């Protein structure tokens, strides 16, 4: 619809209105993640919320932060290394008096107030929890050496898996106000814990209706850290791959069979992960080494509880959500307009024009 400038008095029964402003699709970037970590607090501190636009930007912000940021550094680095453009760091305050890391995670991540900044940030589209493996699978809750650690002797893999699933369910429940979010979950670092997570998801019905808004990736990735091998949660790299694919080919393209940059190899070879691939209805998207082709993402399934769900695959769920967000933004001009034929005609014209551009782009 073209804007018409009217200089003469209005004719009886005729109303000429300006066209709604054209919606700019670049206003809504894709694959903008939140990395959730923690910092040691000695008082009743608040959640730290910091936007970053590059690895150098993150390092500058981290250097100014006191005390030290924990649980997110390698995830952020791999995100930008794999093509990410922007994201947000969310750090939860942890007191030295909180010795039970599992209970602290449930209390902190299950608190809606902790998510206040994220819930209000309209550009956020992906949530990652790279802190979980460090808090639930490490002695004393942190990687002292940056390398693999063992579970505490008195803790069984099934008990750790129970904590993982409980935290995932809590996070998805407390963030219901943002149905446009997609959750990239890290498979547990320990392969036995990951297998127990799959069993527990099958036994409990998974993550409910929100399961189609989440996917799980594993195993952890072996990286070079100051000349020594260390493990990093895969979610940061996966979000970077998503951002790279979205920019190059569109959000409707599967973020699979894509190289993962900045890593040496997966923590486990593919032949040890058959249970992850063949598991139904829930599976872990495997990251594998392909001879001559490097390390690649080798799966794109969501955690939808129904294997026949229309949103069984990551790219379909993300593309559908992205389209919903765009159409909702396009329609904002009509919120307080009269409920009449002209308003509906303007709405239909604006939506059809944008959808046609999307179709012409390959979506």
Secondary structure, DSSP 8 states (H G I E B T S, - for coil): -------S---TT-----------GGGS-S--EEEEEEEEESSS---EEEEESSHHHHHHHHHH-SS-EES-HHHHHHHHHTT---EEEEEEEEETT---HHHHHHHHHT-GGGGHHHHH-TT--EEE-THHHHHHHSGGGS-SSSS-----TT--HHHHHHHHHHHHHHHHHHTTT-TT-EEEEE--SSHHHHHHHHHHHHHHTTTGGGGGGEEEEES-EEEEETTEEEEE-THHHHHHHHHHHHHHH-TTS-S-SEE--S-SEESS-GGGGHHHHH-SS---EEEEEETTTEEEEE--B---SSTT-TT-BHHHHHHHHHHHHHHHHHGGGGTTS-SSHHHHHHHHHHHHHHHHHHHHTT-
